[in-house]
Amino acid sequence: MSRRRIEITPEMMLRAYRLGLFPMAESRDSDTLYWLDPELRGVIPLDGFHVPRRLARTIRQGRFLVTADRAFPRVLGLCAAPRRGSFDSWINAEITALFTALHGQGHAHSVETWLDGELVGGLYGVSIGGAFFGESMFSRETDASKVALVHLVARLRLGGYALLDAQFTTEHLAQFGTQEVPRAAYKARLTRALEVPARFPRDATPEAVLAEVAALRAAI
């Protein structure tokens, strides 16, 4: 007797995120998803976010142009593409379709970094209430994804967000002050954040974003 596959919809995705779950695929070619609910959750502090000194210098130099929601499909595709040292990805065709739909509904956003007119870095994630769930990032130029992350934090602060979920703590994210939060404590923070009436400021002026970035740098 065959088991009928349950179709995952964008609405189901949003319900799962509200419960603290997030999806992954075994590989880019996998046709199934599984849900994760890790015992320890990576959380990037919006207050107390740390900008490393060298990265702050790169931002001051204005090497990259940074935008939001200008190239969501391309960011998603490049996050799913093979990378140096890895020829696979957890982003399969179903995840691509679901996040594209969420972006169309205003629940998924991207931040892009550009150099000489080329898209060289970026990230994307899901937004519900005052919680932003970071999903993946890519970089094809030194510091491109890091600059995107700093600008994401600046925009979330401008938009009144209360939580930036990084899923897991990695060495790459630890330099920004990422914390490991036990599951129960994370879900309590998530519940509070979901009630916050935040708004992703995709149309924030460059001056407003850079002023918030400067405030982050002042804490170095």
N, C-alpha and C positions, 0 to 999 in steps of 0.2 A: 504494500500500500504506500503510495507516494505521499510525501508531506507537502502541502500547499505552501508556497512561498508568500509571505506577507509583504504587500507593497508598502514601502516607506514613503510617506508624503511630507511636504514641507511643514504642515501643521503638526505631524507626529514628531518631527525633528524639534520644533519649538517646545513641545510638551516635554520631550526628553531633556532638553537643556534646562528647563525650569526645574527638573528633578535632580539635576547635577550629573546627567549622563552625557556622553558625547560619542559619536560613531567613528569607526575606522574600518578599513578593508585590509585583508591579508596582503594584498598586492595590487598593483595598477590593473592587472588582468582579472582579479577576483570578481565574481558576480554576486557576492554576499557581503553584508556589513555586520559588525558586531559592536555592542555597546560597552563602553568602559566607565567604571565608577571607582577610580583608584583610591586606595586607603590614604595616601598622601597627595594633596593637590598643590600644584604650583600656582602661586598668586603673586602678581607684580604689584607692589604698592603704588598707588597713585599719589599718596603723600609720603615723602621719603624715597621716591624714586631716585636712584643714583645714576648720574651721567659721568662715565669715566673721563678723566681729564683730556686724553688724546681725542676722544670722540667729540668732546665739547669744542675743541679747537677746530675740528673738521666742520662742525655745524657753523661756527663763527665765520669760517672762510666762505660759506655759501657755495660749496662745490656742487651740491645737488639741488635740482628743482624738486620740490615735494608737493604732491597733489593727493586728493582723496576722491575715490569713486570715479576716477577718470578712465581706468582701464581694468575694471574688475575681472572680466573673463580672461584677459591676458595674465594677470597676476595669478589667478587660480590655475591656469594652464602651466605657468612656469614653476609654481610650487609643486605641481605634480610631475614635472619633468625629471629625468635622471640627473643626479648630481655627482660631483667628484667623489669617488670612493663608494658610491651607492648607485646601483642601476635599477632600483625599484622605488616604489612609493606606496603610501597607504591611501592615496587619493585615487579612487577608481572612477569609472564613468558614472556610476550612480551618485557618488558624492559630488562630482562635478555638476551633474544635473540638478541635484537638490540645492546646492549652494547658489547656483545660478538663479534658481527660482526664488530663494530667500532674498537674494540681492534685488530681484525685481519687485519684491514685496516691501523692500526697505528694511529688512532684518539682517542683511549681511553687507559688510563694507570693506573697502580696501584702502590702503595707503600706498602710494607709489613714489619711487625715487627715480629721477631721470638725470642722465648725463649726456650733454651734447645731443639732445633730442631722442636718446635711446632709453628704453625702460631697462634699468639695471638692478633694481631691487624693489621689494615690496612685501606686503603681508595682507592677510584678510582674516575676518572673524565674524562672529554673530553678535548682534545687539538685541537685548531684551530688557526693557526697563532701564535700570541703572547698572546693568551687568554687561560687560563685553567679554566674549569668549574668544580669545586668540586661537586661531587654528594652525596656520603655517606661514612661513616666510621664505623668501629666496633672495640670493644676492649673486650678482655677476660682476660686482666691482667692490673693492675693499670698503667696508663700512656702510654699504648701501642699505642693507636690511636694518642695521643698527640705527641709522638716521631715521628710517621709516618708523621704528619702534618709539624713538624719542618723540617724533611728531604725533604718533598715535596717542601716547600718554598726554601730550599737551592738548590734543583735541578732546580727549575724554575728560580731562579736568575742566576745559571750557564748557563742555556739554553737561556737566553735573553728574558724571558717573561715580559710582561707589565701589565698583569691583572690576578688576582686570584679571581674568582667569587665563593662566598660561598652560593649564593642563598638567604639565610635569616641570620639575626643576631640572635644568641642564647647566652644564658649566658655562655655556654661552649666555644663559639668562641670569645666572647667579651674580654676574658683575653689575647688574642693574638693581640688585637688592631683592631678587625674587625669594619668596618664603615658601616653605613646605608647611601646609596647613592640614591637620588631621581631617578626615572625612566629615565627622559630625560638626566640627567647628566651621569647615568650609560651607556646609549646607546651611548653617545658621546665618552666615554672612551672605550667602546667595539669596536666601529668603528675604532678608532686609533689602538687599540691593534691587531685587525685582520690583519692589514697591516704589523705588525712586523714579520720578518722572524725568529721566534724562533724555537728551536728544543728540544724536550724532551730528556734529557741526560740519557737514561736508562742505558747506559754503562759507565757512569762517574765513575772514580776510587773512592774507599772509601776515599782516602786521599783528593781528590778534594772536595767531599761532606762534609767531616768533617771539612775542612778548611773553607768552606762557613758557616757551622753551627757555628763554632767558631766566625766568623765575626758577626753573628746574636747575639750570646751570649755577645759579647763585648759591645753591645748597652744597656745591662741591667743596 
